[in-house]
Amino acid sequence: MIIFLLIFFFCIIRIWFMCMKKFNEVVANHLRLESVLIPIGDGMTVSKVKK
């Protein structure tokens, strides 16, 4: 049972990191957004739409 839970949590964490990586790539490459990564905790992305 414990092995199953460890595998399950590993998969969830892996999927979470893949989603966060994709989100950061999209935000960084978006032409209408100005973004900055603030080093608070694990990092916080703040974006605004360019005028």
ABEGO torsion letter per residue (X at the ends): XAAAAAAAAAAAAAAAAAAAAAAAAAAAABAABBBBBBBBEAEBBBBBBBX
